[in-house]
Amino acid sequence: MPIRVAITLGDPRGIGPEIVERVVADPPPGADLVVVGPDELVGGYADGVGVGSLLGAEGAGGREGLADQGLLPPSSSLLPETAGRLAGLAVEKAVQLVRAGDVDAIVTGPAEKYALHLAGYRYPGHTEWLAALAGDVDVAMMLAAEALRVVLVTTHVPLSRVTQLLTTQLVVRIGRVTLRALRDWFGIAEPRLVVCAVNPHAGEGGLFGDEDTAVLVPAARQLGAAGPLPADTVFLKASRGEFDAVLAPYHDVGMTAIKMAAFGSAVNVTLGLPFVRTSPDHGTAFDIAGKGIADSSSMRKAVELAVELANRRRVIDSHGILR
C-alpha cells in the first residue's frame, strides 16, 4: 500500500514550489503525494490542498502579476509576512492531515524564519513548532544521511548561550529521544550513540573548559553512549560506521559536519513526534528561485526517507510494539 505524504511548498518566494513540482512529476516508489500550499500553486496538482490565496495580497502584484510569471516562480514582491502566513498555514494543515490519519507522513518545504516570525509563528524553527502542534512532546532535530546521522542538542540559539543551556538533563533527554527513534524508526536494535565534545580536545582535562567533564561525561554514562569525543574526530569515526548517531552540542558543529559529508542528500528528521516528518537539508535559496537551477535531490531524499520511516512505523504499529 502506498505511503501518503503531505508535502508543503514552503515559502512561496523560494525554491520550494519548483523542487516540489519536480518530485511530484517523478515521485519516489511507494509515495502518494498530497501537495499543500497557496491555492494557486496547488491548483494544478491531482491531489492538492489549498490554504489561502496569493491573489490580492498587498505587494503580490495582483492576478496579472502572478499570471505573467506563471506562478512559478512566485512574485518576488510578495510581502514577507504574507509568504510566512501561507507557509505557516501549510504546515498546520499538513499536521492536521497526518493527525487525522488522512496522510501517513509529512515533508515540509523550506521556509524563512524571519517571514514566519512576522506572520506570528514565533518558534526557533520547525522542530519546536511541530513539537507544540503535536502536544508539546519531547523532540530532537536529526540530520540523516547514508553515512552519518547527527542530532542537535541545542538548535537555533546564539553560540554565547550554548554553555548556559547545555545541561546533563537536556543531553540525556535528547539522547533518549534519539535512542528510541533509532530503534523504532530506523530499525537499529542496539543503537551506538556518541556524544560530541563542546570544547577543543574535549576540554583537555579542564584546561579548555569544564563542560565536557561536568555535563557531558555524566550524560554519556546515563545514556550508555561513548564520549564525549572531540569534534575534530567524532564525525569522521561515525561516518566510518563506528556509531549510529552523534549528539552534537550546538547547531553549527553538527550542521557543518553533515553538510560537508552529504550536502544535497541529507535529510532533516524530527524525532519524537507521533508521526513522521522530514524536510530537505537546505533553505529557501531566494537568490536562485525561478532560475531553473535549484537542485531537488534533497527534497526527493526527504520524501524517500519519509516513506521508509512511515513504512517501518506501519509494520511496528501492526505488531503493537511501537514505544
VEXDREN-2710 file (C-alpha; in Angstrom, 1 decimal):
% VEXDREN-2710
k/r/px/py/pz
1/MET/0.0/0.0/0.0
2/PRO/1.5/3.4/-0.9
3/ILE/2.5/5.9/1.8
4/ARG/0.5/9.1/1.5
5/VAL/2.8/12.0/2.2
6/ALA/1.6/15.6/2.7
7/ILE/4.4/17.8/1.2
8/THR/4.2/21.6/1.9
9/LEU/5.6/24.1/-0.6
10/GLY/7.3/26.2/2.0
11/ASP/7.9/29.9/1.4
12/PRO/6.2/30.7/-2.0
13/ARG/9.0/33.1/-2.8
14/GLY/11.7/30.5/-2.6
15/ILE/12.7/27.3/-4.4
16/GLY/10.2/25.1/-2.5
17/PRO/7.4/25.2/-5.2
18/GLU/9.8/24.3/-8.0
19/ILE/11.6/21.4/-6.3
20/VAL/8.3/20.0/-5.1
21/GLU/7.0/20.2/-8.7
22/ARG/9.9/18.1/-9.9
23/VAL/9.5/15.5/-7.2
24/VAL/5.8/15.2/-7.8
25/ALA/6.4/14.8/-11.6
26/ASP/8.6/11.8/-10.8
27/PRO/7.7/10.6/-7.3
28/PRO/9.8/8.0/-5.4
29/PRO/8.5/4.5/-5.4
30/GLY/5.7/3.9/-2.9
31/ALA/5.0/7.6/-2.4
32/ASP/1.5/9.1/-2.9
33/LEU/2.0/12.8/-2.7
34/VAL/-0.5/15.4/-1.4
35/VAL/0.7/19.0/-2.1
36/VAL/-0.2/21.6/0.5
37/GLY/0.3/25.3/-0.1
38/PRO/-1.3/28.5/-1.6
39/ASP/-4.4/27.9/-3.6
40/GLU/-3.0/29.0/-7.0
41/LEU/0.2/26.9/-6.6
42/VAL/-1.6/23.6/-5.7
43/GLY/-4.4/24.0/-8.2
44/GLY/-2.7/22.1/-10.9
45/TYR/-2.0/19.0/-8.8
46/ALA/-4.2/16.0/-8.9
47/ASP/-4.1/15.9/-5.1
48/GLY/-3.6/19.4/-3.8
49/VAL/-4.8/21.1/-0.6
50/GLY/-5.0/24.9/-0.7
51/VAL/-4.5/27.0/2.4
52/GLY/-5.2/30.5/1.1
53/SER/-4.7/32.8/-1.9
54/LEU/-1.7/34.7/-3.2
55/LEU/-4.0/36.9/-5.3
56/GLY/-4.9/40.3/-4.0
57/ALA/-2.3/40.2/-1.3
58/GLU/-0.7/43.6/-0.8
59/GLY/2.6/43.7/-2.7
60/ALA/1.8/40.5/-4.6
61/GLY/1.3/42.2/-7.9
62/GLY/-2.3/41.0/-8.3
63/ARG/-3.6/38.3/-10.6
64/GLU/-2.0/39.7/-13.7
65/GLY/1.4/40.0/-12.0
66/LEU/1.4/36.4/-10.8
67/ALA/0.0/35.2/-14.1
68/ASP/2.8/37.0/-16.0
69/GLN/5.3/35.0/-14.0
70/GLY/3.4/31.7/-14.4
71/LEU/3.0/31.4/-10.6
72/LEU/6.3/29.5/-10.6
73/PRO/8.4/31.3/-9.6
74/PRO/6.0/33.3/-7.4
75/SER/6.2/37.1/-7.4
76/SER/9.3/38.4/-5.6
77/SER/7.2/41.3/-4.4
78/LEU/5.1/39.2/-2.1
79/LEU/5.3/40.6/1.3
80/PRO/7.4/38.5/3.8
81/GLU/4.5/38.3/6.3
82/THR/2.1/37.1/3.6
83/ALA/4.6/34.5/2.5
84/GLY/5.2/33.5/6.1
85/ARG/1.5/33.2/6.8
86/LEU/0.9/30.9/3.8
87/ALA/3.9/28.8/4.7
88/GLY/2.7/28.5/8.2
89/LEU/-0.8/27.6/7.3
90/ALA/0.5/24.9/5.1
91/VAL/2.5/23.3/7.9
92/GLU/-0.5/23.5/10.2
93/LYS/-2.7/21.9/7.6
94/ALA/-0.2/19.1/7.0
95/VAL/-0.1/18.3/10.7
96/GLN/-3.9/18.2/10.8
97/LEU/-3.9/15.8/7.9
98/VAL/-1.4/13.4/9.5
99/ARG/-3.0/13.5/12.9
100/ALA/-6.4/12.8/11.3
101/GLY/-4.9/9.8/9.5
102/ASP/-5.5/11.3/6.1
103/VAL/-1.8/11.0/5.3
104/ASP/1.0/8.8/6.8
105/ALA/3.8/11.4/6.9
106/ILE/4.6/15.0/6.2
107/VAL/7.5/16.6/4.3
108/THR/8.0/20.3/4.8
109/GLY/9.4/22.7/2.2
110/PRO/11.9/25.3/3.1
111/ALA/10.6/28.4/4.9
112/GLU/12.2/31.7/6.0
113/LYS/12.2/32.1/9.8
114/TYR/12.0/35.9/9.6
115/ALA/8.8/35.7/7.5
116/LEU/7.3/33.1/9.8
117/HIS/8.0/35.3/12.8
118/LEU/6.4/38.3/11.1
119/ALA/3.3/36.1/10.5
120/GLY/3.1/35.2/14.2
121/TYR/4.8/31.8/14.2
122/ARG/7.4/32.7/16.8
123/TYR/9.4/29.5/17.1
124/PRO/13.1/29.0/16.7
125/GLY/12.4/26.5/13.9
126/HIS/10.1/23.8/12.6
127/THR/11.3/21.3/15.3
128/GLU/10.0/23.3/18.2
129/TRP/6.9/24.4/16.3
130/LEU/6.0/20.8/15.4
131/ALA/6.5/19.7/19.0
132/ALA/3.9/22.3/20.0
133/LEU/1.5/21.3/17.3
134/ALA/1.8/17.6/18.4
135/GLY/1.0/18.4/22.0
136/ASP/4.3/19.6/23.5
137/VAL/6.1/16.3/23.1
138/ASP/9.9/15.8/23.5
139/VAL/11.6/16.1/20.1
140/ALA/15.0/16.2/18.6
141/MET/16.4/17.5/15.3
142/MET/18.3/14.9/13.3
143/LEU/20.2/15.4/10.1
144/ALA/20.4/12.0/8.5
145/ALA/22.5/10.8/5.5
146/GLU/23.6/7.3/4.4
147/ALA/26.9/7.5/6.2
148/LEU/26.2/9.9/9.1
149/ARG/23.4/10.8/11.5
150/VAL/23.7/14.0/13.6
151/VAL/21.3/15.1/16.4
152/LEU/21.4/18.6/17.7
153/VAL/21.2/19.1/21.5
154/THR/20.7/22.8/21.2
155/THR/19.3/24.3/17.9
156/HIS/18.8/27.9/16.8
157/VAL/20.4/29.8/19.7
158/PRO/23.4/32.2/19.8
159/LEU/26.7/30.5/20.4
160/SER/27.2/32.6/23.6
161/ARG/24.2/30.8/25.2
162/VAL/25.1/27.2/24.4
163/THR/27.0/26.5/27.6
164/GLN/24.2/28.1/29.6
165/LEU/21.6/25.8/28.0
166/LEU/23.8/22.7/27.9
167/THR/22.8/20.6/30.9
168/THR/23.2/16.9/31.7
169/GLN/19.4/16.7/31.8
170/LEU/19.0/18.2/28.4
171/VAL/21.6/15.9/26.8
172/VAL/20.0/12.8/28.4
173/ARG/16.5/13.9/27.2
174/ILE/17.7/14.4/23.6
175/GLY/19.7/11.2/23.8
176/ARG/16.7/9.2/24.9
177/VAL/14.6/10.5/22.1
178/THR/17.3/9.6/19.7
179/LEU/17.8/6.1/21.0
180/ARG/14.1/5.4/20.8
181/ALA/13.9/6.7/17.2
182/LEU/17.0/4.7/16.2
183/ARG/15.3/1.6/17.4
184/ASP/11.7/2.2/16.4
185/TRP/12.1/4.3/13.2
186/PHE/15.5/3.2/11.8
187/GLY/15.3/-0.4/12.9
188/ILE/18.6/-0.5/14.8
189/ALA/18.2/-3.0/17.6
190/GLU/21.1/-1.8/19.7
191/PRO/22.0/1.8/18.7
192/ARG/25.5/3.0/19.2
193/LEU/25.4/6.6/20.4
194/VAL/28.3/9.0/20.8
195/VAL/28.4/12.5/22.4
196/CYS/30.4/15.2/20.6
197/ALA/32.5/17.4/22.9
198/VAL/31.7/21.1/23.2
199/ASN/35.3/22.3/23.8
200/PRO/38.5/21.7/21.9
201/HIS/40.1/18.3/22.8
202/ALA/37.0/17.6/24.9
203/GLY/38.3/20.2/27.4
204/GLU/41.7/18.7/27.9
205/GLY/41.0/17.8/31.5
206/GLY/39.5/21.2/32.2
207/LEU/42.3/23.2/30.6
208/PHE/39.9/24.4/27.8
209/GLY/36.6/24.4/29.8
210/ASP/34.9/22.0/32.2
211/GLU/31.6/21.5/30.4
212/ASP/32.7/18.2/28.9
213/THR/33.7/16.7/32.3
214/ALA/30.9/18.3/34.3
215/VAL/28.0/18.0/31.9
216/LEU/28.7/15.6/29.0
217/VAL/30.5/12.8/30.8
218/PRO/27.6/12.0/33.2
219/ALA/25.1/12.4/30.3
220/ALA/27.0/9.9/28.2
221/ARG/27.2/7.4/31.2
222/GLN/23.4/7.7/31.7
223/LEU/22.7/7.1/28.0
224/GLY/25.2/4.2/27.7
225/ALA/26.9/6.3/25.0
226/ALA/30.5/6.9/24.0
227/GLY/32.3/10.2/24.6
228/PRO/32.4/13.0/24.8
229/LEU/34.9/12.8/21.8
230/PRO/36.4/15.9/20.2
231/ALA/34.5/17.4/17.3
232/ASP/37.5/17.2/15.0
233/THR/37.4/13.3/15.0
234/VAL/34.0/12.2/16.2
235/PHE/32.1/12.8/12.9
236/LEU/34.8/11.0/11.0
237/LYS/34.5/8.0/13.3
238/ALA/30.7/8.0/12.9
239/SER/30.9/8.3/9.1
240/ARG/33.1/5.3/9.0
241/GLY/30.5/3.2/10.8
242/GLU/31.7/3.3/14.4
243/PHE/28.5/4.9/15.7
244/ASP/24.9/5.1/14.6
245/ALA/24.4/8.8/15.6
246/VAL/26.3/11.7/17.1
247/LEU/24.8/14.1/19.7
248/ALA/26.2/17.5/18.7
249/PRO/26.1/20.1/21.5
250/TYR/25.4/23.1/19.2
251/HIS/23.9/23.9/15.8
252/ASP/26.9/24.7/13.6
253/VAL/29.3/22.0/14.7
254/GLY/26.6/19.4/13.8
255/MET/25.3/21.1/10.7
256/THR/28.8/21.8/9.2
257/ALA/29.7/18.1/9.7
258/ILE/26.6/16.7/8.0
259/LYS/26.7/19.2/5.1
260/MET/30.3/18.6/4.4
261/ALA/29.6/14.8/4.4
262/ALA/26.4/14.8/2.4
263/PHE/25.1/18.2/1.2
264/GLY/22.2/17.6/-1.1
265/SER/21.5/14.1/0.1
266/ALA/21.0/14.7/3.9
267/VAL/17.5/14.9/5.3
268/ASN/16.2/16.8/8.4
269/VAL/14.1/14.4/10.6
270/THR/12.1/15.5/13.6
271/LEU/12.5/12.7/16.1
272/GLY/9.9/12.1/18.9
273/LEU/6.8/13.2/17.1
274/PRO/3.8/10.8/16.9
275/PHE/4.1/11.0/13.1
276/VAL/6.9/11.1/10.6
277/ARG/8.2/14.5/9.5
278/THR/11.2/15.1/7.2
279/SER/12.5/18.1/5.2
280/PRO/15.4/18.9/2.8
281/ASP/18.7/20.0/4.3
282/HIS/18.7/23.5/2.8
283/GLY/16.8/26.8/3.0
284/THR/14.7/28.9/0.7
285/ALA/17.5/30.0/-1.7
286/PHE/15.7/33.2/-2.7
287/ASP/18.7/34.1/-4.9
288/ILE/18.1/31.3/-7.4
289/ALA/14.3/30.9/-7.1
290/GLY/12.7/30.6/-10.5
291/LYS/16.0/30.3/-12.4
292/GLY/15.6/26.6/-13.1
293/ILE/18.8/25.6/-11.4
294/ALA/17.6/24.6/-7.9
295/ASP/18.6/21.0/-7.0
296/SER/15.6/18.9/-6.0
297/SER/17.7/15.9/-4.8
298/SER/17.4/16.7/-1.1
299/MET/13.7/17.1/-1.3
300/ARG/13.5/13.8/-3.1
301/LYS/15.6/12.2/-0.4
302/ALA/13.3/13.7/2.2
303/VAL/10.3/12.0/0.6
304/GLU/12.1/8.7/0.2
305/LEU/13.1/8.7/3.9
306/ALA/9.6/9.7/4.9
307/VAL/8.2/6.7/3.0
308/GLU/10.8/4.4/4.5
309/LEU/10.2/5.5/8.1
310/ALA/6.4/5.5/7.7
311/ASN/6.5/2.0/6.3
312/ARG/8.6/0.9/9.3
313/ARG/6.2/2.6/11.7
314/ARG/3.3/0.9/9.9
315/VAL/4.9/-2.6/10.5
316/ILE/5.7/-1.8/14.1
317/ASP/2.2/-0.5/14.7
318/SER/0.7/-3.6/13.2
319/HIS/2.6/-5.7/15.8
320/GLY/1.7/-3.3/18.7
321/ILE/5.3/-2.8/19.8
322/LEU/5.8/0.9/18.9
323/ARG/7.3/2.5/22.0
END
